[in-house]
Amino acid sequence: MSAETASGPTEDQVEILEYNFNKVNKHPDPTTLCLIAAEAGLSEEETQVILHISLLQKWFKQRLAQWRRSEGLPSECRSVTD
């Protein structure tokens, strides 16, 4: 990771991330994440880490929905009491 992102995003990077979150997409796909990362000045290595995390999160979200359906629960429910 670059020095700027070792302890978190810089102010400029946060501004770019906030803009994309508020104006572009609250649920970016991996391709959009790559574009946002490039716009924020992240290295290719940092972008790859983001993509891998995104893919893992997507897999777990889909697997949880599958499990919930198999248990007779709504697939998008946040808690048992919902």
Backbone bond lengths (Angstrom), bond angles and torsions (degrees), N, CA, C in turn:
res aa  C-N    CA-C-N  psi(-1)  N-CA   C-N-CA  omega(-1)  CA-C   N-CA-C  phi
1 M - - - 1.454 - - 1.515 110.21 -
2 S 1.293 114.88 147.09 1.458 118.20 178.72 1.518 110.02 -72.44
3 A 1.307 115.66 161.90 1.467 120.67 -177.88 1.523 111.45 -58.51
4 E 1.339 116.01 -35.93 1.462 119.28 -177.56 1.525 112.33 -65.71
5 T 1.342 117.07 -33.07 1.456 119.59 -174.24 1.517 113.25 -103.00
6 A 1.344 118.39 -0.95 1.459 120.78 -178.49 1.523 111.43 -61.39
7 S 1.324 117.28 -34.10 1.464 120.32 179.99 1.524 111.52 -108.46
8 G 1.292 117.11 11.85 1.456 121.73 -179.23 1.512 110.30 124.63
9 P 1.320 116.17 173.19 1.464 119.08 -177.70 1.522 112.39 -70.75
10 T 1.327 114.78 151.44 1.461 120.53 175.73 1.529 108.85 -73.25
11 E 1.324 116.47 170.53 1.470 120.20 177.86 1.527 110.86 -60.10
12 D 1.335 116.63 -41.56 1.466 120.31 178.80 1.526 111.09 -62.99
13 Q 1.340 116.62 -41.37 1.458 120.22 179.12 1.528 111.12 -65.24
14 V 1.326 116.68 -41.11 1.469 120.39 177.79 1.522 109.84 -61.32
15 E 1.316 117.12 -40.65 1.467 121.26 178.54 1.533 110.55 -60.19
16 I 1.328 116.54 -44.09 1.468 121.23 178.64 1.526 110.50 -64.78
17 L 1.328 116.62 -44.26 1.464 120.72 179.63 1.525 111.20 -63.50
18 E 1.327 116.73 -43.98 1.466 120.86 179.36 1.529 111.01 -62.70
19 Y 1.331 116.12 -43.24 1.464 119.43 178.41 1.522 110.17 -58.47
20 N 1.331 116.26 -49.04 1.462 119.74 -178.77 1.522 111.67 -63.49
21 F 1.319 117.21 -38.37 1.463 120.68 178.60 1.524 110.96 -65.51
22 N 1.325 116.99 -47.01 1.466 121.63 -174.61 1.523 114.34 -79.31
23 K 1.329 117.53 -33.19 1.464 120.05 -171.98 1.524 114.29 -111.37
24 V 1.332 117.97 -22.33 1.462 119.66 -172.42 1.520 112.07 -109.19
25 N 1.341 117.44 -63.77 1.459 119.14 -172.09 1.520 110.43 -160.82
26 K 1.321 116.73 123.03 1.465 120.99 177.91 1.525 112.00 -82.75
27 H 1.337 117.10 -14.63 1.465 122.21 -179.92 1.528 109.32 -131.40
28 P 1.343 117.66 69.22 1.468 119.35 -175.47 1.528 112.56 -68.99
29 D 1.324 115.29 142.08 1.463 121.32 174.67 1.532 108.00 -80.65
30 P 1.341 117.46 171.25 1.475 119.56 -177.54 1.527 114.53 -56.48
31 T 1.323 117.96 -37.59 1.468 120.23 179.22 1.524 110.97 -65.17
32 T 1.323 116.15 -44.04 1.463 120.29 178.33 1.520 110.52 -64.57
33 L 1.340 117.00 -38.49 1.468 120.04 176.70 1.525 110.99 -59.17
34 C 1.331 116.89 -40.18 1.474 120.81 177.69 1.522 110.55 -61.31
35 L 1.316 116.44 -43.79 1.465 120.29 179.91 1.522 111.36 -65.00
36 I 1.329 116.26 -42.33 1.468 120.24 178.44 1.527 109.94 -64.31
37 A 1.334 116.84 -42.61 1.464 120.95 179.62 1.525 110.71 -61.51
38 A 1.333 116.79 -42.54 1.467 120.29 178.32 1.528 110.50 -64.38
39 E 1.329 116.34 -42.53 1.469 120.87 178.43 1.527 110.96 -61.69
40 A 1.338 116.25 -35.21 1.468 120.95 -179.25 1.526 112.14 -82.40
41 G 1.339 117.03 -3.66 1.457 120.44 176.80 1.516 114.94 82.11
42 L 1.333 117.54 22.41 1.460 119.62 177.59 1.522 109.48 -76.93
43 S 1.316 116.20 150.69 1.456 120.86 178.94 1.525 109.74 -72.70
44 E 1.328 116.17 166.43 1.468 120.47 177.89 1.529 110.48 -60.71
45 E 1.330 116.74 -38.31 1.473 121.14 178.79 1.533 110.50 -62.70
46 E 1.319 116.31 -45.56 1.471 120.56 179.12 1.528 110.82 -63.65
47 T 1.335 116.50 -38.36 1.461 120.96 178.14 1.519 110.63 -64.17
48 Q 1.327 117.56 -40.77 1.465 120.75 179.04 1.524 111.33 -63.68
49 V 1.319 117.17 -38.44 1.469 120.81 176.91 1.526 109.71 -61.49
50 I 1.325 116.96 -44.42 1.465 121.36 178.70 1.526 110.29 -59.59
51 L 1.330 116.74 -44.44 1.463 120.29 -178.94 1.519 111.74 -64.15
52 H 1.325 117.16 -41.60 1.463 119.88 179.18 1.524 111.05 -64.31
53 I 1.308 117.11 -42.18 1.469 120.70 177.81 1.526 109.74 -63.13
54 S 1.328 116.82 -42.76 1.461 121.33 179.67 1.525 111.18 -60.85
55 L 1.326 116.56 -43.90 1.460 120.19 179.57 1.520 111.33 -65.02
56 L 1.328 117.18 -39.85 1.465 120.58 177.75 1.525 110.99 -65.05
57 Q 1.324 117.13 -43.23 1.463 120.57 178.95 1.525 110.46 -61.60
58 K 1.321 116.88 -42.08 1.461 121.10 179.54 1.524 110.20 -63.14
59 W 1.338 117.22 -44.96 1.461 120.65 179.95 1.520 110.50 -59.98
60 F 1.335 117.70 -47.78 1.463 120.91 -179.22 1.528 111.26 -64.47
61 K 1.318 118.19 -38.53 1.467 121.15 178.59 1.525 110.39 -63.23
62 Q 1.336 116.39 -44.97 1.462 120.13 179.09 1.527 111.36 -66.34
63 R 1.320 116.20 -40.12 1.469 120.02 -179.41 1.521 110.58 -67.25
64 L 1.324 117.63 -38.67 1.458 121.17 177.67 1.528 110.34 -63.95
65 A 1.338 116.93 -42.51 1.466 120.29 177.99 1.523 110.52 -61.90
66 Q 1.326 117.14 -40.92 1.467 121.62 177.93 1.527 110.31 -62.78
67 W 1.308 117.31 -45.22 1.462 121.47 179.44 1.527 110.80 -63.13
68 R 1.331 116.11 -44.41 1.468 119.78 -179.17 1.528 110.22 -60.73
69 R 1.342 117.43 -42.69 1.467 120.14 177.86 1.524 110.68 -61.94
70 S 1.337 116.99 -40.57 1.470 119.78 -179.93 1.524 111.79 -66.27
71 E 1.331 116.90 -23.38 1.463 122.24 177.68 1.532 111.98 -91.17
72 G 1.334 116.57 1.41 1.455 120.56 179.89 1.515 114.03 79.84
73 L 1.313 117.06 19.24 1.466 122.47 -179.84 1.524 109.76 -104.40
74 P 1.328 118.26 156.98 1.469 119.83 174.64 1.529 109.78 -62.26
75 S 1.319 117.45 140.02 1.467 120.61 -175.12 1.520 114.00 -68.73
76 E 1.319 118.86 -23.64 1.470 121.63 -176.91 1.515 114.30 -107.64
77 C 1.300 118.58 7.42 1.462 123.00 -178.44 1.531 110.01 -63.50
78 R 1.324 118.12 135.92 1.467 121.84 -177.95 1.525 112.93 -82.76
79 S 1.334 117.66 -29.57 1.461 120.46 178.95 1.522 109.14 -149.54
80 V 1.297 115.97 169.67 1.458 121.06 -178.15 1.525 110.96 -64.08
81 T 1.335 117.09 -28.42 1.464 120.75 -177.04 1.521 113.53 -83.24
82 D 1.349 118.72 -9.41 1.477 121.34 -179.59 1.516 111.29 -68.40
